[in-house]
């Protein structure tokens, strides 16, 4: 071997060694900031004009080639190709969260619902949160509050929630290890442009290594969702259902998450002073949410309030909201929703008083008590 050949081999080896970290960092199965494509001005219009007449595999091949012509890096092309089964998509933003991360993408050829969210870098990856298999009609039909909504709105259908906020979906740690991605969906009265009649929240569960362990319908809430759709996911209610969960996480992990106590919607003078409602037992698992629904009538001046703060070692109060029973009807009353997150095993009691906040030293009109056991 000549000195020149030996020199060439040494240079080649050094070059491969220097490039190895780069290839590892941008491997197609790992999504990162490098997978985001910042499309130049006019690039998407050019792609639509170039590829819009195609269909099926032809339009996808054209789309990938056109992205490349417009300067998209190989990492962006890899993500677009990984989502080919869902349409012509490119990654517009990325949020690293832990074992799994969140990718925000855009459909290039859609007229409506152009934004989407994918859970990436888990096993499998990517997971499009709006794939119909993760929120099925059967899952919703098993929910008591959804059944009530469907009775009032026979054409009810589910649609994506906010897919543009950089803080959504919420990702939180699971007590058992791993992460839970909380995704909200809108329930509409039949069509994309129809009125919102409720919302649903689904939890996507992942192990500490990022393995997908199933999607679970956590809760449903009637009424118009909050316009801001805050990342704390503060307005769900309903029952819990599971899907795609391994056998070891079967019915023992399903909690009936809605517990209702009725109260008169009549005028204040008809409220029964010192009425103690029958205590209820609630059983849940650590890591789950429970929702307590109390019927009231704010037009009378009365509202439900916690008698004391919950045990902070066992429960975390997530939210306190209400929805009108019949919006626009004066004095119709409302459902008051109190949501708590179960932090650890143990037993505790929650007591709610139905009172007028400005009245001091006056016994509550009603008292509701819940004995909670967390396994």
C-alpha positions as CSV (number, residue, x, y, z in Angstrom):
1,X,0.0,0.0,0.0
2,X,1.4,3.4,-1.0
3,X,1.8,6.2,1.5
4,X,-0.9,8.1,-0.4
5,X,-3.4,5.2,0.0
6,X,-2.6,4.9,3.7
7,X,-3.1,8.6,4.1
8,X,-6.5,8.4,2.3
9,X,-7.6,5.6,4.6
10,X,-6.7,7.6,7.7
11,X,-8.5,10.6,6.5
12,X,-11.6,8.5,5.7
13,X,-11.6,7.0,9.1
14,X,-11.3,10.3,10.8
15,X,-14.2,11.7,8.7
16,X,-16.5,8.8,9.6
17,X,-15.6,9.2,13.3
18,X,-16.4,12.9,13.2
19,X,-19.7,12.4,11.5
20,X,-20.9,9.5,13.7
21,X,-22.4,11.7,16.5
22,X,-24.3,13.8,13.9
23,X,-25.9,10.8,12.3
24,X,-26.8,9.4,15.8
25,X,-28.4,12.7,16.8
26,X,-30.5,12.9,13.7
27,X,-31.6,9.3,13.3
28,X,-35.0,9.0,11.6
29,X,-36.6,7.3,14.6
30,X,-35.7,10.3,16.9
31,X,-37.6,13.6,16.4
32,X,-35.9,16.8,17.6
33,X,-35.7,20.5,16.9
34,X,-33.7,19.4,13.8
35,X,-36.9,17.8,12.4
36,X,-38.8,21.1,12.3
37,X,-39.1,22.6,8.9
38,X,-39.3,26.4,8.8
39,X,-40.9,26.7,5.4
40,X,-39.7,29.7,3.4
41,X,-42.2,32.3,2.3
42,X,-44.2,31.0,-0.6
43,X,-42.9,27.4,-0.3
44,X,-46.2,25.8,0.8
45,X,-48.2,27.6,-2.0
46,X,-45.6,26.3,-4.5
47,X,-46.0,22.7,-3.1
48,X,-49.8,22.9,-3.3
49,X,-49.5,24.1,-6.9
50,X,-47.0,21.5,-7.8
51,X,-48.6,18.5,-6.2
52,X,-52.2,19.3,-5.7
53,X,-53.4,17.4,-8.8
54,X,-52.0,14.1,-7.6
55,X,-53.5,11.5,-5.4
56,X,-52.5,8.6,-3.0
57,X,-48.8,7.6,-3.3
58,X,-48.3,10.0,-6.1
59,X,-49.1,13.1,-4.1
60,X,-46.9,11.8,-1.2
61,X,-43.9,11.2,-3.4
62,X,-44.4,14.6,-5.0
63,X,-44.8,16.2,-1.6
64,X,-41.5,14.8,-0.3
65,X,-39.7,15.8,-3.5
66,X,-41.1,19.3,-3.4
67,X,-40.2,19.7,0.3
68,X,-36.6,18.8,-0.6
69,X,-36.6,21.2,-3.5
70,X,-37.8,23.9,-1.1
71,X,-34.8,23.2,1.1
72,X,-36.3,20.9,3.8
73,X,-33.5,19.0,5.6
74,X,-33.4,15.2,5.6
75,X,-34.6,15.1,9.3
76,X,-37.7,17.1,8.3
77,X,-38.3,14.8,5.3
78,X,-38.0,11.7,7.6
79,X,-40.7,13.0,9.9
80,X,-43.0,13.9,6.9
81,X,-42.5,10.4,5.6
82,X,-43.2,8.8,9.0
83,X,-46.6,10.5,8.9
84,X,-47.5,9.6,5.3
85,X,-50.4,7.4,6.4
86,X,-52.1,10.5,7.9
87,X,-51.6,12.8,4.9
88,X,-49.1,15.3,3.7
89,X,-47.6,16.7,6.8
90,X,-44.6,18.6,8.0
91,X,-43.3,19.3,11.6
92,X,-43.7,23.0,12.4
93,X,-42.6,22.9,16.1
94,X,-41.2,20.5,18.7
95,X,-41.4,20.4,22.5
96,X,-39.1,18.1,24.5
97,X,-40.8,16.8,27.6
98,X,-39.1,13.6,28.8
99,X,-39.3,10.0,27.8
100,X,-41.6,11.1,25.1
101,X,-41.9,14.5,23.4
102,X,-44.5,16.5,21.5
103,X,-44.5,17.3,17.8
104,X,-46.7,20.0,16.3
105,X,-47.5,19.5,12.6
106,X,-49.5,21.0,9.8
107,X,-51.5,19.3,7.0
108,X,-50.5,21.0,3.8
109,X,-53.6,20.2,1.7
110,X,-56.4,20.5,4.3
111,X,-58.9,23.3,4.4
112,X,-60.1,22.7,8.0
113,X,-58.4,21.2,11.1
114,X,-55.0,21.9,9.5
115,X,-53.0,21.6,12.8
116,X,-52.2,18.4,14.6
117,X,-50.2,17.0,17.5
118,X,-48.1,13.8,17.6
119,X,-46.4,12.1,20.6
120,X,-42.9,11.3,19.4
121,X,-39.8,9.3,20.5
122,X,-41.8,6.7,22.4
123,X,-42.5,3.1,21.3
124,X,-44.2,3.3,18.9
125,X,-43.5,6.7,17.4
126,X,-45.1,8.9,16.1
127,X,-48.6,8.6,17.6
128,X,-51.1,11.0,16.1
129,X,-53.4,11.9,19.0
130,X,-56.3,12.4,16.6
131,X,-56.1,8.9,15.1
132,X,-59.7,7.7,15.7
133,X,-58.6,4.5,17.5
134,X,-57.7,6.6,20.6
135,X,-61.2,8.0,21.1
136,X,-63.8,5.6,19.8
137,X,-67.5,5.8,19.9
138,X,-67.6,2.8,22.2
139,X,-65.3,4.5,24.7
140,X,-67.6,7.6,24.7
141,X,-70.8,5.6,24.8
142,X,-69.6,4.0,28.1
143,X,-69.4,7.4,29.7
144,X,-72.5,8.5,31.7
145,X,-72.2,12.2,31.0
146,X,-71.6,11.5,27.3
147,X,-74.8,9.5,27.2
148,X,-76.7,12.5,28.6
149,X,-75.1,14.7,26.0
150,X,-76.0,12.3,23.2
151,X,-79.6,12.2,24.4
152,X,-79.8,15.9,24.0
153,X,-77.7,16.1,20.8
154,X,-78.3,13.0,18.6
155,X,-75.7,14.2,16.0
156,X,-72.9,14.7,18.6
157,X,-69.4,14.0,17.2
158,X,-65.8,14.4,18.5
159,X,-63.3,16.8,17.0
160,X,-59.7,17.8,17.8
161,X,-59.2,20.4,20.6
162,X,-56.5,23.1,20.6
163,X,-53.6,21.8,18.6
164,X,-51.7,25.1,18.3
165,X,-50.9,26.1,21.9
166,X,-47.2,25.5,22.7
167,X,-48.2,24.4,26.2
168,X,-50.7,21.7,25.2
169,X,-51.1,18.9,25.6
170,X,-50.2,18.7,29.2
171,X,-47.5,16.1,30.1
172,X,-47.2,15.0,33.7
173,X,-45.3,12.3,35.6
174,X,-47.1,9.1,36.6
175,X,-46.8,7.9,40.2
176,X,-45.8,4.5,38.8
177,X,-43.1,6.0,36.7
178,X,-43.3,7.2,33.1
179,X,-45.4,10.0,31.7
180,X,-49.0,10.7,30.9
181,X,-50.0,13.0,28.0
182,X,-53.4,14.6,28.6
183,X,-55.3,15.5,25.4
184,X,-58.6,17.4,25.0
185,X,-61.2,16.8,22.3
186,X,-64.2,18.9,21.5
187,X,-67.7,17.4,21.3
188,X,-69.8,19.2,18.7
189,X,-73.4,19.1,17.6
190,X,-72.7,17.3,14.4
191,X,-70.2,19.2,12.2
192,X,-66.9,21.2,12.2
193,X,-68.7,24.5,12.3
194,X,-71.4,23.4,14.7
195,X,-71.7,24.5,18.3
196,X,-69.5,22.9,21.0
197,X,-71.7,20.9,23.4
198,X,-68.9,19.4,25.6
199,X,-65.3,18.1,25.7
200,X,-63.5,14.9,26.5
201,X,-60.0,14.3,27.9
202,X,-57.9,11.2,27.0
203,X,-54.8,10.1,28.9
204,X,-52.0,8.5,26.8
205,X,-49.9,6.5,29.2
206,X,-46.2,5.7,28.7
207,X,-43.7,3.7,30.8
208,X,-40.4,5.2,32.0
209,X,-38.7,3.9,28.9
210,X,-41.3,5.5,26.7
211,X,-43.3,2.4,25.8
212,X,-47.0,3.1,25.0
213,X,-49.3,1.4,27.6
214,X,-52.6,2.5,26.2
215,X,-55.0,5.4,25.9
216,X,-57.7,6.0,28.5
217,X,-60.8,8.2,28.4
218,X,-60.5,10.0,31.7
219,X,-63.6,12.2,31.7
220,X,-66.2,14.2,29.8
221,X,-67.6,17.6,30.6
222,X,-70.9,19.1,29.2
223,X,-71.1,22.7,28.0
224,X,-68.8,25.0,26.1
225,X,-65.1,24.3,26.7
226,X,-63.0,27.2,28.1
227,X,-61.9,29.4,25.2
228,X,-58.3,29.4,26.4
229,X,-58.1,25.6,26.9
230,X,-55.6,26.2,29.7
231,X,-52.7,23.6,29.9
232,X,-53.7,22.6,33.4
233,X,-56.7,20.7,31.8
234,X,-58.9,22.1,34.5
235,X,-62.4,21.4,33.3
236,X,-63.0,17.6,32.8
237,X,-65.7,15.5,34.4
238,X,-67.3,12.1,33.9
239,X,-66.3,8.5,34.0
240,X,-63.1,6.7,33.1
241,X,-62.8,4.1,30.3
242,X,-59.7,2.3,29.0
243,X,-58.4,1.3,25.6
244,X,-55.3,-0.6,24.4
245,X,-54.2,-1.3,27.9
246,X,-52.4,-4.5,28.7
247,X,-54.2,-7.2,30.8
248,X,-52.3,-6.3,33.9
249,X,-54.0,-2.9,33.8
250,X,-57.5,-4.1,33.5
251,X,-60.7,-3.3,35.4
252,X,-58.9,-2.8,38.8
253,X,-57.5,0.4,37.4
254,X,-60.8,1.8,36.1
255,X,-62.4,4.3,38.5
256,X,-65.9,5.6,38.3
257,X,-64.9,9.3,38.3
258,X,-68.2,11.1,38.6
259,X,-70.1,11.2,41.8
260,X,-73.2,13.3,41.9
261,X,-75.3,14.7,44.8
262,X,-78.5,16.5,43.9
263,X,-79.7,19.6,45.7
264,X,-82.9,21.6,45.2
265,X,-82.8,24.2,42.5
266,X,-85.5,26.1,44.2
267,X,-85.4,29.5,45.9
268,X,-83.2,30.0,49.0
269,X,-86.2,29.8,51.4
270,X,-86.9,26.3,50.2
271,X,-83.4,25.0,50.9
272,X,-83.5,22.7,53.9
273,X,-81.2,24.0,56.6
274,X,-78.8,21.5,58.2
275,X,-79.8,18.8,55.7
276,X,-77.0,16.2,55.7
277,X,-76.9,14.1,52.5
278,X,-76.0,10.4,52.7
279,X,-72.2,10.0,52.7
280,X,-70.7,8.3,49.6
281,X,-67.8,6.0,49.3
282,X,-65.2,6.6,46.5
283,X,-62.5,4.2,45.6
284,X,-59.7,5.1,43.2
285,X,-56.1,4.3,42.4
286,X,-53.1,6.6,43.0
287,X,-52.4,8.6,39.8
288,X,-56.1,8.8,38.9
289,X,-58.5,11.8,39.0
290,X,-61.9,11.8,40.7
291,X,-64.6,14.3,39.9
292,X,-67.4,15.2,42.4
293,X,-70.5,16.7,40.8
294,X,-72.8,18.7,43.0
295,X,-76.1,20.2,41.7
296,X,-76.8,23.8,42.8
297,X,-78.5,27.0,42.0
298,X,-76.3,30.1,42.1
299,X,-79.2,32.4,41.4
300,X,-80.3,31.8,45.0
301,X,-77.0,33.0,46.4
302,X,-76.0,29.5,47.5
303,X,-72.9,27.7,46.3
304,X,-70.9,24.6,47.3
305,X,-67.7,25.1,49.2
306,X,-65.1,22.7,50.7
307,X,-65.4,22.7,54.5
308,X,-61.6,22.2,54.8
309,X,-58.6,21.8,52.5
310,X,-58.0,18.3,51.3
311,X,-55.1,16.2,52.7
312,X,-52.2,17.5,50.6
313,X,-50.4,14.2,51.0
314,X,-53.2,12.2,49.4
315,X,-55.2,14.6,47.2
316,X,-54.4,17.6,45.0
317,X,-57.3,19.9,44.0
318,X,-57.1,20.3,40.2
319,X,-60.0,22.5,39.6
320,X,-63.4,23.9,40.6
321,X,-65.8,24.8,37.8
322,X,-69.5,24.7,36.9
323,X,-71.7,24.3,33.8
324,X,-75.2,25.6,33.4
325,X,-77.9,23.0,33.1
326,X,-79.9,25.0,30.6
327,X,-77.9,28.0,29.4
328,X,-80.0,31.1,28.9
329,X,-82.8,29.9,31.2
330,X,-82.9,32.0,34.4
331,X,-82.8,30.1,37.6
332,X,-82.2,26.7,35.9
333,X,-79.3,25.8,38.2
334,X,-75.9,24.3,37.4
335,X,-73.6,21.3,37.9
336,X,-70.6,22.2,40.1
337,X,-67.5,20.1,39.3
338,X,-64.7,19.5,41.8
339,X,-61.7,17.6,40.4
340,X,-59.0,16.0,42.6
341,X,-55.9,14.1,41.6
342,X,-55.0,11.1,43.8
343,X,-51.4,11.4,44.8
344,X,-50.8,8.4,47.1
345,X,-52.4,5.5,48.9
346,X,-54.5,6.2,52.0
347,X,-58.0,7.3,53.2
348,X,-59.4,10.7,53.6
349,X,-62.7,12.6,53.8
350,X,-64.0,15.5,51.8
351,X,-66.9,17.6,53.1
352,X,-68.8,20.2,51.1
353,X,-71.2,22.8,52.5
354,X,-74.0,24.5,50.5
355,X,-73.9,28.0,51.8
356,X,-74.2,31.7,51.1
357,X,-70.6,33.0,51.4
358,X,-71.6,36.3,52.9
359,X,-73.7,34.8,55.7
360,X,-71.6,34.3,58.8
361,X,-72.4,31.9,61.7
362,X,-75.3,30.4,59.7
363,X,-75.4,26.6,59.4
364,X,-75.1,25.3,55.8
365,X,-78.3,24.5,54.0
366,X,-76.8,21.1,52.9
367,X,-73.8,19.1,53.7
368,X,-72.3,16.4,51.4
369,X,-69.6,14.0,52.6
370,X,-67.3,11.7,50.6
371,X,-65.1,9.0,52.2
372,X,-62.2,8.4,49.8
373,X,-60.0,5.4,49.7
374,X,-57.0,5.5,47.4
375,X,-55.3,2.1,46.6
